[in-house]
Amino acid sequence: MTLLVVVPAMAQPQESCECVFGPKKGQVQFQLTVGPGQFFNDVTGLYYLLPHEDGSSTGVGLNIPTELISELGVNMLQDPSVVGNDYFSGDLQTILVNNGSLNYQLLNLGIGMKVFVSDHININLSGAYILNMQPSKNFQEGQWSYAANDGDLMAGPDQASATVDPGGIYAQRAILGTATNRLMVQLGSEYYFTTKNPRISPYIGIFGQFKMARIEAAWPSYTGQTIPNELANIDVHNDINVPEMENEELDLYRTPRYGQVLGFGGGINIGVEYALAEGLFVGFDVAPVCYQYSLLHMYAVGQESYYASNHNLRAFAFPQLTLGVRF
């Protein structure tokens, strides 16, 4: 009687492992990803998105004067590098876009979620958000330790002292008030294939992305800066008298500034997962085709808005390693 029970049981096909390791309808998967950052480039805290307020042209880059570029022997028409100059903006692709190639060095962590609507198909969502707020700080003038009647060591009557002798009271620099936002959201769907090895699950999918980076800046009420004499007496038209503004506080003419860049994209992703145990897996994912459209907007109150756009198409971008659980 015992043989009649044991033999049929041993003869059952060993396929239950496929049910253990493969995804099933109704399961939810959470995973940690390690790969190239999905945000717009931070560079120096998104300050590159702010238009200048010193009268120079609006655009991205360092705004190195054309005269200095010429002295350095760089022809911007032949080499429009990332720095830019008075007439050319820096390269948007280099500044804004994280290319995410296979040899990209900057790695970030991310979290994603997948919900399986069938044994083979899921809907996945991932995202991240960073907010930073920097309160402004007013400039505080320094004080010399020498006698007040020592005219050679005193600052001008309308100028704040930013540098003093070592024995004096040091000045405290102003801080620009800023609020920065960075956002990334990705939504997609994937199809999982069945293989002879139940621990291996290859898949292919499609995804769409939205990215945003924004900075708002407000000058402190006092920076200690004044309008230089050479700027105050500029007469752009010989028949027009420019009012005398020498040593007048520059803070009176400054206005709030804003800058943001929006990104819209999508592509195809392929990957494979290997089950280490029931509900625990590692995987690798890459995008064979990925497209992104970026729209830059820079604005200073009272000035015309500055718009620029960029199209970026990549192959085998954003490789990612994943570690996750499914239940």
C-alpha positions in Angstrom: 0.0 0.0 0.0 2.9 2.3 0.8 4.4 1.7 -2.6 1.2 2.6 -4.3 1.2 6.0 -2.6 4.9 6.9 -2.8 5.6 5.9 -6.4 3.0 8.1 -8.0 4.1 11.0 -5.9 7.7 10.6 -7.0 6.6 10.5 -10.6 5.0 14.0 -10.5 6.7 16.4 -12.9 9.0 18.8 -11.1 7.6 22.1 -12.5 6.5 23.8 -9.3 9.7 25.8 -9.3 8.5 27.8 -12.3 5.5 28.9 -10.2 7.8 29.9 -7.4 10.4 32.0 -9.3 8.4 33.4 -12.2 6.0 36.5 -11.9 2.3 35.8 -11.4 -0.7 37.9 -11.9 -1.4 40.2 -8.9 2.1 40.2 -7.6 3.8 43.5 -6.7 7.6 44.0 -7.1 9.8 46.6 -5.4 13.4 47.1 -6.5 16.5 49.1 -5.9 18.3 50.3 -9.0 21.9 51.4 -9.4 22.8 53.3 -12.6 23.3 56.7 -14.2 21.4 59.5 -12.7 18.0 60.3 -14.3 17.8 64.0 -13.2 18.9 66.9 -15.3 22.5 67.7 -14.5 23.0 69.6 -11.3 26.4 71.1 -12.2 26.6 73.9 -9.5 23.2 73.7 -7.9 21.2 74.7 -11.0 22.6 78.2 -11.0 23.4 77.8 -14.7 19.7 78.1 -15.3 19.6 81.7 -14.0 19.9 84.6 -16.4 22.6 87.2 -15.6 21.7 90.6 -14.4 25.0 92.4 -15.2 23.9 93.5 -18.6 25.5 90.5 -20.4 23.6 88.4 -22.8 21.3 85.6 -21.6 22.2 81.9 -22.2 23.9 79.0 -20.5 27.6 78.8 -19.8 30.1 81.0 -18.1 29.7 84.1 -20.3 33.4 84.5 -20.8 34.0 87.8 -22.7 34.8 87.5 -26.4 38.0 89.5 -25.9 39.3 87.0 -23.3 38.3 84.1 -25.6 40.4 85.7 -28.4 43.4 86.2 -26.1 43.2 82.5 -25.2 43.3 81.6 -28.9 40.0 79.8 -29.0 37.8 80.2 -32.0 34.2 79.8 -30.8 32.9 79.3 -34.3 35.0 76.2 -34.7 34.9 75.1 -31.0 31.5 76.2 -29.4 32.5 74.6 -26.1 30.4 74.4 -22.9 31.6 77.8 -21.6 30.0 80.0 -24.2 30.8 83.8 -24.7 29.0 87.1 -25.3 27.4 85.8 -28.5 27.2 82.0 -28.2 25.5 80.0 -25.5 27.2 76.9 -24.1 26.3 73.5 -25.5 22.9 72.5 -24.2 23.6 68.8 -24.8 26.7 68.9 -22.6 25.1 71.0 -19.9 21.5 69.7 -19.6 21.5 66.1 -20.8 22.8 63.1 -18.8 23.8 61.0 -21.8 23.8 57.7 -19.8 26.2 55.8 -22.0 27.7 52.4 -21.1 30.9 54.1 -19.8 29.1 56.8 -17.7 30.7 57.1 -14.3 28.2 59.0 -12.1 25.9 56.4 -10.5 22.8 57.0 -8.5 20.4 54.9 -6.5 16.7 54.7 -7.4 13.5 52.9 -6.3 10.9 51.4 -8.6 7.6 49.4 -8.4 6.0 46.9 -10.7 2.4 45.6 -10.6 1.8 42.4 -12.7 -1.6 42.5 -14.4 -1.0 39.0 -15.8 1.6 36.3 -15.6 3.7 38.1 -18.2 2.7 41.8 -18.2 3.4 44.5 -15.7 2.9 48.2 -15.2 5.8 49.9 -13.6 6.4 53.3 -12.0 9.5 55.0 -10.6 10.3 58.6 -9.6 12.3 60.9 -7.4 12.1 64.4 -6.2 14.7 66.8 -4.5 13.8 70.2 -3.0 16.4 72.6 -1.6 15.7 76.0 -0.1 18.5 78.4 0.7 17.5 81.5 2.7 19.2 84.8 1.7 21.6 86.7 3.9 22.5 90.4 3.8 26.1 91.6 3.4 27.7 92.9 6.6 30.5 95.5 6.2 33.9 95.0 7.6 35.6 97.5 9.9 39.2 98.6 9.8 41.2 98.6 13.0 43.1 101.8 12.1 41.9 105.3 13.1 39.0 106.7 11.2 41.1 109.6 9.9 43.5 107.3 8.1 42.1 108.1 4.6 44.5 105.8 2.8 43.0 102.7 4.5 39.4 103.6 4.5 36.8 102.6 2.0 35.2 105.2 -0.2 32.2 107.2 1.3 29.6 105.2 -0.6 31.3 101.8 -0.8 31.0 98.9 1.7 34.2 97.6 3.0 34.6 93.9 1.9 38.3 93.6 2.8 40.0 95.0 5.9 43.3 94.6 7.6 43.9 91.4 9.6 43.3 93.3 12.9 39.9 94.6 11.9 36.4 93.1 12.0 35.9 90.9 8.9 33.0 91.4 6.5 30.3 88.8 6.1 29.3 87.9 2.6 25.8 88.0 1.3 24.0 84.8 0.3 21.6 84.6 -2.7 18.2 83.2 -1.7 17.2 80.2 -3.8 14.7 77.5 -4.1 15.5 74.6 -6.4 13.3 71.6 -7.5 14.4 68.5 -9.4 11.8 65.9 -10.4 11.9 62.6 -12.4 9.0 60.3 -13.1 9.0 57.2 -15.4 5.9 55.1 -16.3 6.1 52.0 -18.4 5.0 48.4 -19.2 7.0 45.2 -19.7 6.4 41.7 -21.0 8.2 38.8 -19.3 9.2 35.7 -21.3 9.2 32.1 -20.1 12.4 30.1 -20.4 13.5 26.5 -19.7 15.4 27.8 -16.6 12.7 28.9 -14.2 15.1 31.2 -12.4 15.8 33.3 -15.5 13.2 35.9 -16.6 14.1 38.0 -19.7 11.7 40.9 -20.5 11.2 43.7 -23.0 9.2 46.9 -22.4 8.4 50.5 -23.3 8.6 53.6 -21.0 7.9 57.3 -20.9 9.7 59.9 -18.9 9.1 63.4 -17.5 11.9 65.5 -16.0 12.0 68.9 -14.4 14.6 71.2 -12.9 13.7 74.6 -11.6 15.5 77.4 -9.7 14.0 80.6 -8.3 16.4 83.3 -6.9 15.9 86.4 -4.9 18.6 88.9 -4.0 19.1 89.9 -0.4 18.1 93.4 0.5 21.7 94.5 0.9 24.8 93.2 -0.9 27.2 96.1 -0.3 27.7 96.4 -4.1 27.5 99.7 -6.0 27.4 100.6 -9.6 31.0 101.1 -10.9 31.9 104.5 -12.3 32.8 103.1 -15.8 29.3 101.6 -16.1 27.4 104.6 -14.6 28.9 107.0 -17.2 28.3 104.9 -20.3 26.5 106.8 -23.1 25.4 104.3 -25.7 23.9 107.2 -27.8 26.0 110.3 -28.0 22.9 112.5 -28.1 21.5 111.1 -24.8 22.7 112.0 -21.4 22.8 108.9 -19.0 22.0 109.9 -15.4 24.9 109.8 -13.0 24.7 106.6 -11.0 28.2 106.3 -9.7 28.4 104.5 -6.4 24.6 104.1 -6.2 23.5 100.8 -4.6 23.2 98.0 -7.2 20.5 96.4 -5.1 18.0 99.1 -6.3 18.2 97.7 -9.9 18.1 94.0 -9.3 15.1 91.8 -9.8 14.0 88.2 -9.1 15.2 85.6 -11.6 13.9 82.2 -12.6 15.1 79.3 -14.7 13.7 75.9 -15.5 14.1 73.0 -18.0 11.5 70.5 -18.8 12.2 67.1 -20.4 9.9 64.7 -22.2 11.1 61.4 -23.5 10.6 57.6 -23.9 12.1 54.5 -25.3 12.4 50.7 -25.3 14.1 48.8 -22.5 15.2 45.2 -22.3 16.5 43.2 -19.3 16.8 40.0 -17.5 16.2 38.9 -13.9 17.7 36.0 -12.0 16.0 34.6 -9.0 18.3 34.1 -6.0 15.5 32.6 -4.0 11.7 32.7 -3.9 10.7 36.4 -4.2 14.3 37.6 -4.2 16.2 38.5 -7.5 18.9 40.5 -9.2 18.7 41.9 -12.7 20.2 44.0 -15.4 18.4 46.5 -17.6 19.3 48.8 -20.5 17.5 51.0 -23.1 18.4 50.1 -26.7 16.6 53.2 -27.9 15.8 56.3 -25.8 14.7 59.8 -27.0 14.5 63.0 -24.9 13.2 66.5 -25.8 14.4 69.3 -23.4 13.0 72.8 -23.3 14.9 75.5 -21.4 13.3 78.7 -20.1 15.2 81.5 -18.4 13.5 84.7 -17.2 14.5 87.9 -15.3 11.6 90.1 -14.3 11.3 93.0 -16.8 13.2 91.2 -19.5 12.1 89.0 -22.4 12.0 85.3 -21.8 14.8 83.1 -23.2 13.8 79.7 -24.7 16.1 77.0 -26.1 15.4 73.4 -27.0 17.4 70.2 -27.4 16.7 66.8 -29.0 18.7 63.8 -27.8 18.5 60.2 -29.2 20.6 57.5 -27.5 21.3 53.8 -28.1 21.9 51.4 -25.3 21.6 54.1 -22.7 21.0 54.0 -18.9 22.3 50.5 -17.9 21.0 49.6 -14.5 21.6 46.8 -12.0 18.6 45.9 -9.8 18.0 44.1 -6.6 14.4 43.5 -5.6 11.7 41.5 -4.0 8.4 40.2 -5.4 5.4 39.1 -3.4 
